[in-house]
């Protein structure tokens, strides 16, 4: 009798292992052999779940945004609109160890997408999703500006810039100042 393989379970196991390898050792270490060792699986299993290096990389970048999406979805609906907007934005900043790792993974894979055409669609989806979250925040704070596309792009750029500053802070240095910057920006755009 053939053994039944929980493909989704294996995919999750391999994905989490790939995420850990990438976060700990960098993009150069994201290989079938290293991911298999991290997951405690034979390399053939990793190749079965993700037949190409690109498919492994693409799924890892998707995993990062799945985690972000889950955190945003968990924000209570009953919050005042401005507080919900603020909480969405805070989930996009690397203010804890998990989100720092997620940003490092995103940056590594984003850079790889510049030369790996197979990764470009995943990167484009991530950028589009960031644009969607930016537009949602504008709706929540009732931005009345005639140029909403500009405001959404400006907000997206602010989040990306703040995230880059925070992830590059010296060890032990706090990134809490980004919250004050976000609060002030929310006040500003709410008047636009």
Number of C-alpha atoms within 10 A of each C-alpha: 3 4 5 6 8 8 12 10 10 17 18 15 19 28 25 18 21 29 26 20 22 26 20 13 12 15 19 9 15 20 19 22 16 17 26 20 16 17 21 12 15 13 16 13 16 25 17 12 17 19 13 14 13 16 14 25 28 21 19 25 24 18 20 21 19 12 14 17 16 10 14 18 11 9 15 10 9 8 11 11 15 19 16 20 21 17 17 21 21 16 16 22 24 21 18 11 10 10 19 19 19 24 23 20 26 22 15 18 23 20 15 18 20 12 10 13 11 16 22 18 12 20 21 13 13 18 12 12 14 21 18 14 20 24 19 16 26 23 16 17 21 15 20 13 14 9 10 15 14 11 18 21 15 13 24 21 15 15 21 15 12 20 20 17 14 19 20 11 11 9 7 6 9 11 19 10 10 18 16 10 14 18 14 12 13 20 13 11 17 18 11 14
